[in-house]
Structures are given as structure tokens and as C-alpha cells.
């Protein structure tokens, strides 16, 4: 059985970009048909 690990940002980019009919704007928003399904925001000091 494979060992699990936390997803990395690169993993999310790879999976999102691999989905059919996906576009990426500004390298941080992934959309299908004009609907966003991944949005990377800037880091916040209060986010845990």
C-alpha cells in the first residue's frame, strides 16, 4: 500500500490542468465553461 502525503500546490495544478475543457487564467484560477473550480489566493497570516 502506498504511503499517503499531503497534497502540494504542484499536485493541485497538475490535476486541475489535466481536466477536460479547463482553462487557466493568471496561473491561479482554473475554469470550465466560465465557472471557477480552483482559485489560489495570496497567503494570509491568519490562515492556518
Beta strands, then each sheet from edge to edge (+ up, - down):
strand 1: 22-25
strand 2: 29-32
strand 3: 35-39
sheet 1: 1+ 2- 3+
end
